[in-house]
Amino acid sequence: MIKPSWLAKRTSLNYQTDFTRKALADTHVSTVCREARCPNMGECFSNRVATFMILGDACSRTCGFCAVEKSRKLPPPDATEPERVAEASSILGLSHVVVTSVTRDDLEDGGAFHFARTIKAIRSSLPSASVEVLTPDFGGNVLAIDTVTDAGPDVYNHNVETVPELYATVRPKADFSCSTGLLEHVKKRAPFVVTKSGIMLGLGETLEQVTEVMRRLVDVGCDVFTAGQYLRPKLANLPVTEYVRPEVFDMIKELGETIGFKKVFAGPYVRSSYHAGEVFVEGLRKRET
């Protein structure tokens, strides 16, 4: 399927791009930008922005949309990683740090303690920075979710990724109710933490199904919603079924804010961590209230 004109994206690389790459290389940290082949990587790197990926560079799940490597045999968490992520954040001068991970179903807590250590290390290194986590579902393990929540992130993001009707092919080891339950639990345990979720469009969903997803997320107290175009990262991944027109994303943004989200980011190149700091500059910052 040929990409339409509205998906043309140009990025002007500059010395900041090299600075970002060197900072990441020197601290030996992984980013979802590279591992997931994010189309916004050049733009973000040129602005000294990156989304860190912890707990290794291979995943225990086999989601059909994701470019991250899969493996059944995964190493234990690297005890030095939290401090290295904090060091990279400091070198880049980040004011909003986003940390995600591979899914680690092989670990008893899914890597939750490692997330908590990373949050605390960033707080120690950059006390004025806000911290956003984008976690897996931890298999619904409430103690694991609490471990991350109690570490005090400013934003707790967990993506539902697509509509429930497509989970069997897009996200076969996940459960929609488990994901919404995670977001609901976080909001109840820490009401002042911004909760966030998002989906990809172009996998065969209908607008009615997307609307129902938004309603269910609002019902569990989700504050921020993101919607972007799915772009096939590798031939082994699921094909794109539709390139959604920009005006449809505009409609979703308006509809989502009408339904009750505090903020909706929707557009072809929107990703869950793309311009993530905007949730604070546009009135959603909670830590100071």
VOBA-1610 file (N, C-alpha, C; in pm, whole numbers, padded with zeros to 5 digits, always signed):
BEGIN
Met+00085-00119+00000Met+00000+00000+00000Met+00089+00125+00000Ile+00066+00214-00094Ile+00148+00334-00108Ile+00105+00438-00006Lys+00205+00498+00062Lys+00174+00600+00161Lys+00119+00725+00093Pro+00016+00786+00150Pro-00041+00909+00093Pro+00047+01030+00123Ser+00015+01139+00057Ser+00098+01260+00067Ser+00106+01316+00208Trp+00000+01299+00287Trp+00001+01360+00421Trp+00095+01286+00518Leu+00150+01173+00475Leu+00245+01103+00559Leu+00390+01135+00523Ala+00408+01227+00428Ala+00545+01271+00396Ala+00601+01344+00517Lys+00720+01303+00559Lys+00779+01362+00680Lys+00926+01391+00653Arg+00964+01515+00671Arg+01103+01554+00654Arg+01161+01595+00789Thr+01282+01552+00811Thr+01350+01588+00935Thr+01487+01646+00902Ser+01514+01763+00955Ser+01644+01826+00934Ser+01737+01784+01048Leu+01834+01698+01015Leu+01930+01654+01115Leu+02029+01765+01143Asn+02074+01776+01267Asn+02167+01882+01305Asn+02264+01831+01411Tyr+02345+01918+01464Tyr+02445+01874+01561Tyr+02380+01820+01688Gln+02256+01863+01716Gln+02187+01812+01833Gln+02158+01662+01818Thr+02133+01619+01695Thr+02109+01477+01669Thr+02230+01395+01710Asp+02348+01440+01668Asp+02471+01371+01704Asp+02495+01375+01854Phe+02460+01487+01916Phe+02475+01500+02062Phe+02388+01395+02132Thr+02264+01380+02087Thr+02172+01283+02146Thr+02224+01142+02129Arg+02264+01109+02008Arg+02315+00974+01982Arg+02437+00943+02068Lys+02525+01040+02084Lys+02645+01018+02165Lys+02609+01000+02312Ala+02515+01080+02361Ala+02472+01067+02502Ala+02415+00929+02529Leu+02337+00878+02435Leu+02276+00746+02451Leu+02382+00637+02443Ala+02477+00655+02351Ala+02584+00556+02336Ala+02676+00555+02457Asp+02710+00672+02505Asp+02804+00681+02618Asp+02746+00623+02747Thr+02615+00633+02762Thr+02551+00582+02884Thr+02496+00441+02866His+02505+00390+02744His+02463+00252+02713His+02318+00227+02751Val+02231+00317+02708Val+02088+00300+02734Val+02015+00270+02603Ser+01905+00198+02616Ser+01822+00167+02499Ser+01707+00266+02489Thr+01659+00289+02369Thr+01543+00374+02348Thr+01440+00299+02264Val+01314+00327+02292Val+01209+00268+02210Val+01211+00333+02071Cys+01269+00451+02065Cys+01281+00522+01937Cys+01351+00434+01834Arg+01462+00375+01875Arg+01539+00289+01784Arg+01481+00149+01776Glu+01455+00089+01891Glu+01415-00051+01894Glu+01281-00074+01826Ala+01191+00024+01835Ala+01059+00010+01773Ala+01050+00080+01637Arg+01164+00136+01592Arg+01171+00203+01462Arg+01069+00317+01451Cys+01067+00402+01550Cys+00970+00512+01552Cys+00999+00611+01439Pro+00897+00651+01364Pro+00918+00745+01253Pro+00952+00886+01298Asn+00934+00914+01427Asn+00965+01048+01480Asn+01105+01058+01538Met+01184+00951+01529Met+01314+00948+01596Met+01403+01064+01553Gly+01413+01091+01423Gly+01500+01198+01376Gly+01461+01333+01433Glu+01330+01360+01433Glu+01281+01488+01487Glu+01312+01499+01636Cys+01283+01392+01710Cys+01305+01397+01855Cys+01453+01407+01889Phe+01535+01328+01823Phe+01679+01332+01850Phe+01736+01470+01818Ser+01683+01535+01716Ser+01733+01668+01681Ser+01695+01773+01783Asn+01603+01737+01874Asn+01563+01825+01983Asn+01612+01776+02119Arg+01710+01684+02115Arg+01766+01624+02237Arg+01658+01555+02321Val+01570+01484+02257Val+01462+01412+02325Val+01468+01266+02285Ala+01449+01178+02382Ala+01443+01035+02355Ala+01355+00969+02461Thr+01295+00856+02425Thr+01216+00779+02520Thr+01295+00654+02557Phe+01329+00642+02684Phe+01413+00532+02729Phe+01334+00402+02739Met+01400+00293+02704Met+01339+00160+02714Met+01425+00075+02807Ile+01367+00035+02917Ile+01441-00040+03019Ile+01404-00189+03016Leu+01477-00266+03097Leu+01453-00410+03114Leu+01495-00493+02994Gly+01589-00439+02914Gly+01641-00514+02801Gly+01588-00463+02668Asp+01634-00527+02561Asp+01591-00485+02428Asp+01517-00595+02354Ala+01469-00697+02428Ala+01387-00803+02370Ala+01266-00826+02460Cys+01156-00863+02400Cys+01027-00872+02470Cys+00979-01016+02482Ser+00905-01044+02588Ser+00853-01179+02610Ser+00720-01203+02538Arg+00665-01100+02475Arg+00539-01115+02402Arg+00561-01099+02251Thr+00460-01138+02176Thr+00472-01139+02030Thr+00361-01057+01965Cys+00346-00933+02006Cys+00243-00847+01949Cys+00270-00825+01799Gly+00162-00828+01720Gly+00177-00824+01576Gly+00222-00691+01519Phe+00214-00584+01596Phe+00245-00451+01545Phe+00385-00405+01577Cys+00453-00472+01670Cys+00574-00416+01731Cys+00702-00469+01666Ala+00799-00377+01648Ala+00926-00412+01585Ala+01031-00459+01685Val+01005-00445+01815Val+01103-00487+01915Val+01124-00638+01907Glu+01248-00680+01921Glu+01281-00823+01911Glu+01208-00903+02019Lys+01176-01029+01984Lys+01109-01118+02078Lys+01204-01230+02119Ser+01190-01275+02245Ser+01274-01384+02293Ser+01209-01452+02412Arg+01228-01582+02421Arg+01177-01655+02537Arg+01281-01661+02649Lys+01406-01635+02612Lys+01515-01642+02710Lys+01571-01502+02728Leu+01539-01441+02840Leu+01576-01302+02864Leu+01667-01289+02985Pro+01762-01197+02981Pro+01854-01180+03095Pro+01785-01110+03212Pro+01841-01123+03332Pro+01785-01049+03446Pro+01805-00900+03427Pro+01724-00817+03494Pro+01741-00671+03484Pro+01882-00628+03522Asp+01934-00529+03452Asp+02066-00474+03479Asp+02055-00375+03595Ala+02120-00406+03704Ala+02109-00323+03825Ala+02162-00182+03805Thr+02248-00163+03706Thr+02304-00029+03683Thr+02218+00057+03590Glu+02116-00003+03531Glu+02038+00068+03429Glu+01966+00192+03482Pro+01899+00189+03598Pro+01830+00309+03646Pro+01922+00431+03654Glu+02043+00412+03706Glu+02136+00525+03718Glu+02183+00571+03580Arg+02200+00479+03487Arg+02242+00518+03353Arg+02133+00595+03279Val+02008+00557+03300Val+01897+00633+03242Val+01893+00773+03301Ala+01914+00783+03431Ala+01917+00914+03497Ala+02032+00998+03445Glu+02148+00935+03424Glu+02263+01008+03372Glu+02236+01060+03231Ala+02178+00975+03146Ala+02145+01018+03009Ala+02043+01132+03011Ser+01945+01123+03099Ser+01845+01229+03112Ser+01910+01361+03149Ser+02007+01355+03240Ser+02078+01475+03284Ser+02163+01533+03173Ile+02236+01448+03100Ile+02320+01495+02990Ile+02235+01564+02883Leu+02118+01507+02854Leu+02030+01565+02752Leu+01956+01688+02804Gly+01956+01709+02935Gly+01888+01823+02993Gly+01738+01815+02982Leu+01684+01694+02999Leu+01540+01674+02982Leu+01460+01738+03095Ser+01351+01803+03059Ser+01260+01857+03159Ser+01142+01763+03182His+01124+01668+03089His+01018+01567+03100His+01079+01436+03050Val+01090+01339+03139Val+01157+01213+03107Val+01052+01103+03090Val+01057+01035+02976Val+00963+00926+02949Val+01039+00794+02951Val+00988+00699+03030Val+01051+00568+03044Val+00949+00460+03013Thr+00981+00375+02917Thr+00897+00260+02887Thr+00980+00134+02901Ser+00924+00020+02863Ser+00999-00105+02875Ser+00943-00208+02779Val+01020-00314+02762Val+00967-00434+02700Val+00876-00499+02804Thr+00795-00595+02761Thr+00716-00672+02856Thr+00801-00787+02906Arg+00801-00807+03036Arg+00882-00912+03098Arg+00793-01006+03179Asp+00718-01089+03107Asp+00633-01187+03175Asp+00713-01292+03251Asp+00844-01299+03224Asp+00930-01396+03291Asp+00967-01355+03433Leu+00948-01227+03466Leu+00982-01178+03599Leu+00859-01181+03689Glu+00879-01213+03815Glu+00766-01226+03909Glu+00685-01097+03918Asp+00755-00982+03920Asp+00684-00854+03929Asp+00677-00782+03795Gly+00713-00851+03688Gly+00707-00792+03554Gly+00806-00678+03533Gly+00897-00660+03628Gly+00994-00550+03618Gly+00951-00424+03690Ala+00847-00433+03772Ala+00792-00314+03839Ala+00894-00249+03932Phe+00969-00329+04007Phe+01068-00273+04099Phe+01176-00198+04022His+01211-00249+03906His+01311-00183+03821His+01258-00047+03773Phe+01129-00041+03738Phe+01066+00086+03704Phe+01077+00183+03821Ala+01043+00134+03941Ala+01045+00221+04060Ala+01186+00274+04085Arg+01285+00190+04072Arg+01424+00234+04092Arg+01463+00340+03988Thr+01415+00322+03866Thr+01448+00418+03760Thr+01384+00553+03788Ile+01259+00554+03831Ile+01192+00679+03867Ile+01269+00751+03976Lys+01308+00677+04079Lys+01379+00739+04192Lys+01516+00791+04151Ala+01583+00720+04061Ala+01714+00765+04014Ala+01701+00895+03934Ile+01598+00905+03852Ile+01574+01028+03776Ile+01541+01143+03869Arg+01458+01118+03968Arg+01422+01221+04066Arg+01548+01274+04136Ser+01640+01183+04169Ser+01761+01223+04239Ser+01852+01306+04149Ser+01858+01269+04021Ser+01947+01338+03927Ser+01887+01467+03873Leu+01756+01466+03850Leu+01686+01581+03792Leu+01560+01610+03873Pro+01573+01666+03990Pro+01456+01686+04078Pro+01348+01775+04020Ser+01382+01862+03926Ser+01281+01951+03870Ser+01209+01892+03750Ala+01256+01778+03701Ala+01196+01717+03582Ala+01070+01639+03619Ser+00976+01636+03529Ser+00860+01548+03545Ser+00894+01413+03483Val+00831+01309+03537Val+00861+01172+03494Val+00733+01104+03446Glu+00740+01046+03328Glu+00628+00971+03272Glu+00672+00828+03249Val+00589+00734+03293Val+00617+00594+03265Val+00512+00539+03170Leu+00556+00454+03082Leu+00468+00381+02990Leu+00494+00234+03015Thr+00407+00171+03092Thr+00434+00035+03139Thr+00353-00070+03063Pro+00399-00195+03070Pro+00315-00305+03024Pro+00203-00328+03124Asp+00120-00429+03102Asp+00005-00450+03191Asp+00039-00528+03317Phe+00163-00578+03328Phe+00207-00656+03443Phe+00117-00777+03470Gly+00045-00821+03366Gly-00044-00935+03383Gly-00155-00911+03484Gly-00183-00783+03510Gly-00286-00749+03607Gly-00241-00759+03752Asn-00112-00776+03775Asn-00056-00788+03910Asn-00067-00654+03983Val-00160-00645+04077Val-00187-00520+04147Val-00067-00474+04229Leu+00004-00567+04290Leu+00121-00529+04369Leu+00228-00465+04280Ala+00243-00517+04160Ala+00340-00460+04066Ala+00298-00319+04024Ile+00170-00304+03994Ile+00118-00172+03954Ile+00139-00072+04068Asp+00112-00116+04191Asp+00130-00028+04307Asp+00277+00010+04326Thr+00367-00082+04297Thr+00510-00054+04312Thr+00551+00063+04224Val+00502+00064+04101Val+00534+00173+04008Val+00462+00301+04050Thr+00335+00289+04080Thr+00255+00407+04117Thr+00310+00476+04241Asp+00348+00396+04341Asp+00397+00452+04467Asp+00534+00516+04454Ala+00604+00489+04342Ala+00733+00554+04319Ala+00714+00699+04275Gly+00591+00738+04244Gly+00559+00877+04221Gly+00580+00934+04082Pro+00545+00860+03975Pro+00554+00923+03843Pro+00451+01034+03831Asp+00479+01132+03749Asp+00381+01239+03723Asp+00274+01192+03627Val+00313+01105+03533Val+00220+01051+03434Val+00236+00900+03432Tyr+00123+00830+03439Tyr+00125+00684+03425Tyr+00051+00652+03295Asn+00128+00605+03197Asn+00073+00573+03066Asn+00071+00422+03046His-00039+00374+02996His-00047+00234+02953His-00139+00230+02831Asn-00084+00188+02719Asn-00161+00192+02594Asn-00249+00068+02577Val-00375+00091+02539Val-00461-00021+02502Val-00432-00066+02359Glu-00365+00017+02282Glu-00309-00011+02149Glu-00410-00019+02035Thr-00522-00090+02057Thr-00622-00103+01951Thr-00757-00134+02014Val-00855-00159+01932Val-00990-00189+01983Val-00995-00335+02027Pro-01081-00369+02123Pro-01085-00507+02175Pro-01108-00612+02067Glu-01185-00576+01965Glu-01219-00672+01860Glu-01096-00719+01781Leu-00984-00645+01789Leu-00864-00680+01713Leu-00752-00737+01800Tyr-00778-00756+01929Tyr-00672-00803+02019Tyr-00615-00939+01977Ala-00696-01027+01926Ala-00650-01162+01893Ala-00534-01161+01795Thr-00533-01064+01704Thr-00425-01057+01605Thr-00322-00950+01638Val-00365-00840+01699Val-00274-00728+01726Val-00200-00746+01858Arg-00269-00794+01959Arg-00215-00799+02096Arg-00260-00930+02164Pro-00219-01044+02109Pro-00279-01173+02147Pro-00263-01215+02292Lys-00160-01170+02361Lys-00140-01210+02501Lys-00194-01108+02601Ala-00266-01009+02549Ala-00318-00902+02635Ala-00470-00912+02646Asp-00524-00834+02737Asp-00668-00833+02760Asp-00711-00687+02781Phe-00812-00643+02708Phe-00856-00505+02715Phe-00902-00467+02856Ser-00977-00554+02920Ser-01026-00525+03055Ser-00912-00516+03155Cys-00807-00596+03134Cys-00689-00588+03221Cys-00623-00451+03207Ser-00614-00402+03083Ser-00551-00272+03059Ser-00632-00158+03118Thr-00763-00159+03097Thr-00846-00052+03155Thr-00849-00063+03307Gly-00843-00187+03357Gly-00839-00207+03502Gly-00714-00150+03563Leu-00601-00161+03493Leu-00476-00102+03540Leu-00491+00049+03554Leu-00543+00113+03451Leu-00558+00259+03454Leu-00655+00303+03563Glu-00761+00227+03582Glu-00857+00260+03687Glu-00794+00247+03825His-00715+00143+03844His-00651+00121+03973His-00551+00232+04004Val-00472+00272+03905Val-00375+00379+03925Val-00446+00508+03967Lys-00553+00541+03898Lys-00625+00665+03928Lys-00685+00662+04068Lys-00734+00548+04110Lys-00792+00538+04244Lys-00684+00545+04351Arg-00569+00484+04324Arg-00462+00483+04423Arg-00390+00618+04430Ala-00377+00684+04316Ala-00304+00811+04310Ala-00382+00909+04222Pro-00487+00971+04276Pro-00575+01056+04197Pro-00506+01172+04126Phe-00392+01217+04179Phe-00326+01332+04118Phe-00223+01294+04012Val-00206+01166+03988Val-00120+01121+03879Val-00201+01128+03749Val-00143+01186+03647Val-00209+01193+03516Val-00206+01054+03454Thr-00322+01002+03417Thr-00327+00872+03350Thr-00349+00894+03201Lys-00293+00804+03124Lys-00284+00827+02980Lys-00290+00693+02906Ser-00353+00693+02789Ser-00355+00573+02708Ser-00369+00612+02562Gly-00346+00515+02473Gly-00354+00547+02332Gly-00375+00426+02245Ile-00411+00453+02120Ile-00432+00347+02023Ile-00367+00384+01889Met-00353+00281+01805Met-00309+00300+01667Met-00430+00283+01577Leu-00436+00360+01472Leu-00542+00345+01373Leu-00483+00289+01244Gly-00568+00223+01166Gly-00523+00167+01040Gly-00500+00017+01045Leu-00557-00048+01147Leu-00543-00193+01161Leu-00672-00267+01132Gly-00776-00193+01093Gly-00904-00255+01061Gly-01017-00220+01156Glu-00991-00124+01245Glu-01092-00080+01341Glu-01195+00010+01273Thr-01311+00026+01336Thr-01412+00120+01287Thr-01416+00241+01379Leu-01471+00351+01330Leu-01482+00471+01412Leu-01572+00446+01533Glu-01673+00364+01516Glu-01762+00331+01628Glu-01686+00256+01736Gln-01599+00165+01695Gln-01519+00091+01793Gln-01421+00182+01866Val-01361+00274+01792Val-01268+00370+01854Val-01342+00457+01955Thr-01460+00500+01918Thr-01541+00583+02009Thr-01573+00508+02137Glu-01606+00380+02124Glu-01637+00299+02242Glu-01513+00283+02331Val-01395+00267+02270Val-01271+00260+02348Val-01251+00389+02427Met-01273+00503+02362Met-01256+00631+02430Met-01353+00643+02547Arg-01476+00602+02527Arg-01575+00610+02635Arg-01534+00523+02754Arg-01484+00404+02725Arg-01445+00313+02833Arg-01323+00366+02907Leu-01233+00431+02837Leu-01117+00490+02903Leu-01156+00608+02992Val-01246+00691+02943Val-01295+00803+03025Val-01366+00748+03149Asp-01439+00639+03134Asp-01511+00581+03247Asp-01418+00535+03359Val-01293+00499+03325Val-01199+00456+03429Val-01106+00569+03471Gly-01140+00692+03433Gly-01066+00809+03482Gly-00943+00845+03403Cys-00930+00794+03281Cys-00812+00826+03200Cys-00815+00973+03159Asp-00704+01043+03180Asp-00699+01188+03154Asp-00662+01224+03011Val-00566+01151+02954Val-00509+01188+02825Val-00518+01071+02728Phe-00551+01101+02604Phe-00567+00998+02501Phe-00487+01036+02378Thr-00417+00938+02322Thr-00341+00961+02199Thr-00388+00865+02091Ala-00389+00913+01967Ala-00426+00829+01853Ala-00335+00864+01736Gly-00272+00763+01678Gly-00182+00785+01566Gly-00198+00678+01461Gln-00138+00699+01348Gln-00144+00605+01237Gln-00046+00489+01259Tyr-00095+00366+01247Tyr-00006+00251+01250Tyr+00072+00247+01120Leu+00204+00233+01134Leu+00293+00218+01019Leu+00372+00089+01036Arg+00363+00003+00940Arg+00426-00128+00950Arg+00578-00115+00961Pro+00638-00154+01075Pro+00782-00134+01091Pro+00867-00237+01019Lys+00818-00361+01006Lys+00889-00468+00939Lys+00790-00551+00858Leu+00841-00624+00759Leu+00753-00709+00679Leu+00689-00819+00763Ala+00755-00856+00872Ala+00701-00959+00959Ala+00584-00910+01043Asn+00565-00778+01048Asn+00456-00721+01128Asn+00327-00714+01047Leu+00218-00683+01116Leu+00087-00675+01052Leu+00086-00568+00943Pro+00015-00593+00834Pro+00005-00491+00729Pro-00089-00378+00768Val-00070-00263+00709Val-00162-00151+00726Val-00287-00179+00643Thr-00404-00165+00704Thr-00528-00185+00628Thr-00585-00054+00575Glu-00544+00058+00637Glu-00596+00189+00593Glu-00504+00300+00640Tyr-00481+00397+00554Tyr-00415+00520+00594Tyr-00525+00622+00625Val-00538+00651+00753Val-00649+00733+00801Val-00621+00879+00769Arg-00719+00945+00713Arg-00703+01083+00671Arg-00690+01178+00792Pro-00614+01287+00777Pro-00595+01381+00888Pro-00725+01434+00947Glu-00825+01456+00863Glu-00951+01509+00916Glu-01022+01411+01009Val-00996+01281+00992Val-01053+01182+01083Val-00986+01193+01220Phe-00855+01215+01220Phe-00786+01237+01346Phe-00838+01363+01415Asp-00864+01467+01338Asp-00921+01590+01394Asp-01056+01561+01459Met-01136+01478+01392Met-01267+01440+01445Met-01253+01363+01576Ile-01156+01273+01581Ile-01133+01193+01701Ile-01088+01283+01816Lys-01003+01378+01787Lys-00958+01472+01890Lys-01077+01549+01948Glu-01161+01602+01861Glu-01278+01679+01907Glu-01375+01590+01984Leu-01397+01470+01933Leu-01489+01377+01997Leu-01437+01336+02135Gly-01306+01307+02142Gly-01248+01263+02268Gly-01258+01368+02376Glu-01234+01494+02340Glu-01242+01601+02439Glu-01387+01629+02478Thr-01481+01603+02385Thr-01623+01615+02417Thr-01666+01505+02513Ile-01614+01384+02491Ile-01648+01270+02576Ile-01598+01291+02719Gly-01481+01358+02735Gly-01438+01385+02871Gly-01289+01378+02899Phe-01205+01349+02797Phe-01060+01353+02822Phe-01017+01496+02848Lys-00917+01512+02932Lys-00864+01646+02957Lys-00781+01693+02838Lys-00719+01600+02768Lys-00641+01634+02650Lys-00637+01516+02555Val-00650+01544+02426Val-00639+01442+02323Val-00535+01487+02221Phe-00439+01399+02193Phe-00341+01422+02087Phe-00372+01322+01978Ala-00410+01370+01860Ala-00446+01281+01751Ala-00391+01332+01620Gly-00326+01246+01546Gly-00270+01283+01417Gly-00190+01168+01362Pro-00161+01166+01232Pro-00092+01053+01171Pro+00037+01013+01240Tyr+00118+01111+01283Tyr+00246+01079+01344Tyr+00246+01091+01495Val+00130+01103+01556Val+00123+01104+01702Val+00159+00966+01756Arg+00244+00965+01857Arg+00278+00844+01931Arg+00264+00876+02079Ser+00259+00773+02162Ser+00228+00796+02303Ser+00328+00886+02374Ser+00454+00885+02329Ser+00553+00970+02395Ser+00593+01091+02310Tyr+00527+01110+02197Tyr+00560+01222+02109Tyr+00509+01352+02170His+00599+01449+02194His+00564+01575+02259His+00496+01551+02394Ala+00544+01449+02465Ala+00478+01408+02589Ala+00474+01517+02694Gly+00573+01605+02695Gly+00576+01712+02794Gly+00461+01810+02781Glu+00391+01808+02670Glu+00281+01903+02651Glu+00166+01880+02748Val+00158+01760+02807Val+00051+01737+02904Val+00067+01828+03025Phe+00187+01882+03047Phe+00210+01972+03159Phe+00195+02117+03118Val+00249+02153+03003Val+00241+02294+02963Val+00098+02333+02926Glu+00011+02234+02905Glu-00127+02265+02871Glu-00222+02239+02987Gly-00169+02253+03109Gly-00258+02257+03224Gly-00286+02127+03295Leu-00209+02021+03266Leu-00238+01894+03330Leu-00140+01861+03441Arg-00046+01948+03468Arg+00054+01916+03570Arg-00010+01904+03707Lys+00020+01797+03777Lys-00047+01768+03903Lys+00044+01783+04025Arg+00174+01763+04005Arg+00261+01754+04121Arg+00259+01882+04203Glu+00237+01996+04138Glu+00245+02125+04209Glu+00111+02166+04269Thr+00003+02087+04247Thr-00128+02124+04298Thr-00156+02057+04433
//
